[in-house]
Amino acid sequence: MPDAEDVRTIALSLPDTTEKVAWSMPTFRVAGKMFATLPEEETSIAVRCPKEERDELVLAEPGKFWIADHEAAFAWVRVRLRALEDTAELRDILADSWRQAAPTRLLESHPALGRPVAD
């Protein structure tokens, strides 16, 4: 089961990522734009996720994903770390969120990370 240290290690391995404490919790930013947080005493993460996909994720796997009340109007979803299969799944989730926040120049210079899926 992935933990908060795995979140840090993976997030900080993504290009141009920094960690900054905001709202009394660790946040991870790419080129200054937030893409992940470690709320809930570091037992979960909040990541960027288009609202349409977010709702589908929560319906499909409510034990893994949920929407915090104060984030309902925004394109963010929470992920319970204990519900993840392994660090590979965590890396996929963090990389997807990173892609949504990363500027085009970083996406183009790191093609191995792929591009966000367009609707």
N, C-alpha and C positions, 0 to 999 in steps of 0.2 A: 504494500500500500504506500503510495507516495505521501510525502509529508512536506511541511513548510520549507525545509532545507532543499528538497528536490525542486520546489517551485522556484526558489532563489537561484539555484544552480542553472536550471533550464532557462529561466527568463533572462538572466544575465549573460547567457551564452548567445542570445539572439543579438544581431548587429545593432549597434548604437543604443543599447538598452542601459538604463540607469535605475537605481533604486532610490526612492525618496519617501520619507515618512510624511504622510498627510492624513488628517483626520485621525491621528493617533494610530495609524496602521501603515505597514509597508505597502508602497505602490511601485509599479514598474512602468517605465515610460520609454518610448522609442522616439528619438528626436524631440523629446520634451512632451510628447503626447501620451497620456496614460492608456495602457492596454490591459493591466491586471492589478488587482489588489488582493491583500491577504487579510480579510476581515474575520469576524467570528472566532477570535482567539486562535487564528491560523489553522483552523480545521477545514476551511473552505477557501475558494478563490472566487473572485468576481472577474469576469472577462467580457470583452466586447462580443456582441452577437446580434445580427440583424433581428428585429422583433419577430418577423415571420418565422425564422428558423428557431428562435428562442422558444416561442410558444409550442412548436412541434417537439423540440427537445424535452420540454417540461412534461408534455402529455405522454411522450414515448417512454421517458425514464425519470419519473418523479422522485425516485430514491437517489438519483444522481444530480439532477438539475432542479433549480427552483428560482423564482423571481422574488427578490426582496421588495417589500412594499414601497420603499422610498426610491427604488430603481425602476418601477413599473413603467414609467413614462420614457425611459431611456433604453437604448439598445445594449443592455448588459444582462448577463445571466450569472447565477451563482452555481458553483460546482462543489459538491462534497468530496473532499480528497479521499476519504475512506471508501467511497463507492467506485473509484477508478480502478481499472484492472492493473495498470502498471505505469511506470514512468514514460513509456512510449505513448500511451494515451494522453497523459498529462502534457507531454511535449507537443503532440498534435493540437491539443486545445490551446495551449499558449502560443504556438506558432500561428494558428489561425487568427487569434486575437491580435497578435503583433502585426500580421499582414493588413488587418483592417485599420490600424493606426499609423503604420509606416508611410513615410512620404514616397512618392514614385521613384525618386532617385535611389532609395535603398532597395525597393522592390526590384528595380532594374539591375542593381549591382549584386543582388543575391538571388539569382534565378532558381537556385536549388530550394529555396524556401517557397517557391511558387507564388501565384497571384491569388487574391481572394476570388471566390466563385461569384460571378455576376449573375444576377437574376435575369 
